[in-house]
Amino acid sequence: MKPIRVLCGMLAPALLLADFTYTDTTRITGGVMASMSRSLGGLSKSMRKITEPQTRTHIIKGNKMADIGATDGAIYDLDAGSITTIDFEKRTYSTITFEQMRQAMDRMMAKSKGRMDESKAKGNSDVQADFKVDIKETGKTQMISGFNSKEVIMTFILEGKDKKSGQTGAMETMSSIWVAQEKIPGYEEVQEFQKKLAMKYAGAFANSSMAGLGAAMASDPRMREAMEKMAKEAEKMQGVHVRQITKMGTGLDPAKASEISDPNATPEGPTAGEVAGKAAEKTATESAEKQVLGRLGKIGGFGGFGRKKPKQEEAPPPSPQQSGQNQQGQASGLLMEMVVDSANFSNAPADGSKLVVPDGFKQVEHPMLKESR
C-alpha cells in the first residue's frame, strides 16, 4: 500500500496544475445600444465597434489565469497576489496587487462618501431603492456549443421611488442562462481557480471600507432576503454556462428571455453619405431612443424622478424598415441585449507564453492607482 500512497502523492501536484482553455464571444444584439451603433456607425468607428463580436480566450495554468482579447489582456497571478493588464496596441502593461487595489478602493470610497454626504446635506438624497431577485428553470433544453443545455432565467429588478414626489421607476436585468447538463472534462480547474481568486479577494478586502459597505447592505432586510434567495436557488445555475443572453431595460417579457433580436452577425453602420441622405430616418430613430431612455430615467441613481416632465414633441413616423428593426426595443423599453457564448473547451496543455507579458512592452502606472490619488 505504501508505494501506492507515494505514487498518489507524486501525482497530486500534477493534477492540481492541469491546464484548461476556453473562449467567450460577446455580441450586442439588440436594444437602444445596437440601434445607435447602426445609426451612427458610419460617423464613428467606436460606435460601429459596439456591435462587433468580441472574442476573449481564457487560459488556466496552475495558479495563473490569462484573459486575452484582440486589443488587451489580463493576467491573474494567485502566487504573487496581483493582476497585470496588457495593452497590445500601445505595447504597455501595468500591475496592481490585491493590497494596492484595496488601498485604492478605500481612497475612492472615501471620496465618494464625501460627495454623498455633501449631496445629502443639500437635500438631494430623497430616492428610496428596492430590489427583487428571481431564479427559475424554464424546462427548455437546447444543443449549444455541442452540449445539451437547460435554461435558467435570472431576473434582477432595481426599483426607485422619489420620497418627495412619489414618482417611481425601475430597471430590470434579465438573463437567460443555458447550462450544460453534462460534465465538461477539465472545467473543474476553472471553478477551482475562481474559488482561490475569491478567497484572495476576500482576504485582501476583509478590513476595507468595501467590507463595511457589504455589511451595511447585508443588514438591510430587503438585501438580505434577496441574497438568501439567490444562494438558495443558485443550485439551478450550477454547471458550465455555455450561453447567457442578458437584457436590460423596463417591462421585459420573461417568455422572450431567450429570443435574440439579431441572431446572425451584426450589420455595419451606414457610411457618412448614407447618414446624410437619410436624415429623416435618423431623426425618427433618435426620437425612439430618447423615448426609451426617458422611460428608464437616469439609471445610475434615478436622478430623473420628481422633475417636471417636458412637453413631448411629435416625432415623424418611422419608416417600415425602422419599425421592423426597433419594434422590440420600443415595445419593451429594451436598453441593451447582450449574448455571451462560451466554446472551444480544452484540457490540452496550454501555451505558457500567454501567461507572461510579451517582450519589449513598457510598464506604466495602473489606472486604478492613478485615479485614486
N, C-alpha and C positions, 0 to 999 in steps of 0.2 A: 504493500500500500504506500510505503514511503516514496518510492520512485514516482508514483502517480501524483502524489501531493507536490513533489518537487517540480514535475513537468507542468502541473497546473499553475504553480507559482511563476514559472518561467513564461508561460503563455499569457498570463493575466495582463501584464503591461502592454503586450502587443494587441490584445483585444481592446484595451482602453484607447489605443492610438489608431484605431481603424479610421479610414477616410470615408468621406461622403460628399457628393456633389449634386446639386440640382439647380434649376433655373426658375426665375419668376418673370413673367411678362405682364406688364401693366398697360392697360389702354383706357383712355377716357372715351366712352362710347355714347354718351347722351347728356342731356340737360343743358342748362344755360352755358356752361363752360365749353361744351362741344359746339354749340351754336355760335358762340363768339369766335371760336377758333376758325370755323368755316367762313364766317362773315368777314373777319379781319385778317385772315391768314395771308392774303395777298399783300397786305401792307406791313405785316410784322412777322419776322421769322420766329420769334419767341412764341407768338400766338399760334402759329402754324404747328409748332412742335408739341403743343399741349395734347393734341390727339394722336400723335405718332406713337406707336408701340415702343415701350421702354423695357428692355430685357436686362436682367441682372443675374449674375452667376454667384452662387453661394458655395463656398468650399470649406469643409470642416477637416482639419488635420491636427490630431492631438488637441492641445489646448489653444489652438488658434482657429479663427474663422475669418475668411475673406468674403466681402460683399462687393462685387465688381460690376460696374456698368460701363457704358460706352465712353463716358467722359470723366467719371470719377469712381472712387472706390473707398473701402474702409477695411481696416484690419483690426480685429478684436483679439487681444493677447491676454489670456487669463493669468499666465505666469507673471507678466510684467504689470498687470492691472492697468492696461492702457488701451486707448483707441487711436488709431492712426488714420487720418483721412488723406486721400490722394487725389490731386487734380491732374489728370493725364494731359489735358490741353495746355495748362500753364507749366507743367512739369515741376510741380511743387508738392510738398506734403507737410502735415502738421500733426503733432502727437499731444494727447492730453491724458493724464492719468485719472483714475476714478476719484482720487482725493482732490486733484485740481478741479475736476468737474464739480465736486461737492462744494468747494470753496466758491467757485464762480456762480453756481446756482444760488448759494446763500447771499452773495452780494447782489445778484439780480432780484432776488426775492425781497431783500431789504429796500431796494429802490422802488420796486413795485408796491410794497406795503406803504411806503411814504406817499406815493401818488394816490393810493386808495384811501388812505386816511385824510388826505387833503380834499379829495372828492367828497368823502363822507361828511367832512366838516362844512362843506359848501351846500350840503343837502342834495347831492346828485346821486346818492345811492339809495334809490327807492324801488329797485327791482327785486322781486322775490322769485327765486328759481326753484324748480321742482324737476324730478327726473323719474323715468319709468324704464324698466328693462324687462324684456320678454325673450325667452329662447324656446323654440319648439321644433319638433321634427314634423315634416310635412308628409312623409310616406313616399315621396317621389324618389326614384332612382334613375341614374343615367350613367353611361360609359363616358368618362372624361380622362384624357391622357392615358388611355388603356386600362383604367381601373373602374370597376363597378362602384359607383358612389351614391351616397344618400344625401338628401338635402336637409339642412337645418337652417331655420330663419332666426336671426337675432335682431331685435328691434330695440333701439335706444331713443327715447323721446325726452328732450330737454324743453321744459315749459317755463315761460317767464310771465310775471304779472307786475304791472306798474301799480304800486300801492296808492298813489295819488289819483290816477285817472281810472283805474280798474281795467285798463286795456290789457289783453293777453296776447301771447304769441308762442309759437312752438317751432322747434327744429327737430326733424326726425332723421335718424340714421338707421337704415335697414340693410342687413347683409344676408344674402342667400349664400350659405356656405356648403360646399359639396365635399363630403368627407369620404375618402377611400375606405371601403369596407374590408379590404384585405390588407395584410401587413406588407409594407414595403421594406425589403431586406436592407439593413444598414441605417434606416432613418432614425433608429434609436440614438445614434450618435448626435444627430441634430437636437433631439429632445434633451439628451444629457448635457450637451454644451449650453443650451438655453437655461437649464436649471443652474449650472455652475455660474453662468453670467448673471442670472438673477440674484444669486447669493452674494456675488461680488458687489453688485449694485446695493443690495440691502446692507451689507457691511459698511460700505463707504458712506451711505446716506443715513445710517442709523441715528446719528446725533445732529443731523442737519435741520434747517428750517423746513425743508420739504417733508421730513418725518413728522414735524409738528403740524404741518398743514394736513397731512394724511390722517393724523389722529383726530384733528378737528373735524374733518369731513366725515370720518367714520363715526364720530359721536352724534352726527345728525341722524335721527331715526330713519328718515327717508333714504339717505345714502346707505346706511347700514342694512336696511331691508333690501335695497337693490343689490348690494354686494353679496349678501347672503343668498339671494335668489340666483344670482349669476353663478356662485360657487356650487350651489346645489344642482343646477341644471347644466353646468359645464361638461358633465359626462357625455351629454348628447353630442358634443363637438370634439370628443377625443378621437384622435387619428390624424391622418395626413390630409390637410385641406388642399385639394387639387385645383379647386376653383372658388373664388369669392367674388360675388357681384354686390357691390356696395352702392347704395343710393342715398343721397342727402337732399332734403327738401321738406315740403309740407304736404299733407294729405296723401301720402304714399299708400299704394294698394298692396297688401301682403300677397294677394293672389298673383301679382305680376312681379314679385321679387326676383324671380329667376329669368325674366324676359330681358333681353339685351336690345337696346334701341338700334344699334348698328353692329350686328354680329360679324360682319365682314371686316374689311380694312377700313381705314379712316380716310375719307376723301380729302384731297389737298384743297387749301383755300383758293379762292379766285385770285387772279392777277390784279394789279392796281387798276389796269384799264377796265377790267370787268366790274370791279367795285364801283368805279366812277360811272360806268354805263348802267349800273343797276341801283341808282341812288334811291329810288322808291322802295325797292325790296329791302335795302339796307335800313332805311328808316323804319319800316314795318318790323323788322327783326329786332332792332334796338328797342322799339316800343314794347314788344313782347317780353324782352329781357328785363326791362325796367318794371313791368307789371309783376313778374315773378319775384325779383329782388325786393320790390316794395312789400309783397306779402310776407317775405321772410324776415323783414326788418333788418336791423343791424345785428348780424348773427353773433358777433363777439360778446355783446353784453346787453342785447335787447334795447339798444340805445334809442330806437325809434319810437318806443312807447310813450304815450302821453303827449305827443306833439299833434298839432292841428294838421289834419290831412289836407294837402294842397289840392286845388281844383284839378281834376284829371282832364287832360286834353284828349280829344278824339283822335285816334290813330287811323291812318288809312288801312283798309282791309288787306291782309297778307295775300300773296299770290297763291294759287293752288299748290305750287311746289313747296313754298314755305309752310303752308298749312300741314302738309304731309310730314315735313321734317320736324316741325316744332310741336306737333299735336300732343305728344306725351308730355313734353316739358311744360306746356301751357295748362294742360288739364290737371296735372298732379302737382304743380309747383316744384318740378324737379330741377334742383340746382346743379347737381353733378351725379353722373353714373360712371362708376369705375369697375373694371374687370381685371382680376389678377389670376393668371393661370400658372400653376406650378407643374413642371415636367422635367424630363431628362434626368430622372433619379438614377444615381450610380454609386455603388460602393467600391468601385475600382480605385487603385492608387491615384491620389491627386497630385497635381503639379505643385511642388513646394515653392517654386519661384513666384507663384501668385500670392504667397503669403508674406512677402517682403517688399519693401519699397524699391522700385526699379532704380538701377544705377543712374547717376547723373541728375537725379531730382534734388531740388533745393528745399531745405527746411525753412518754414515760415511759422509765425505765431498762430496758434489755433484761434479760430474766430470767436469761440466762446470766451476765451481768456481776454481777448481784445474788447469784446462787447461788455464784459463785466467790470472793466476798470472804471 
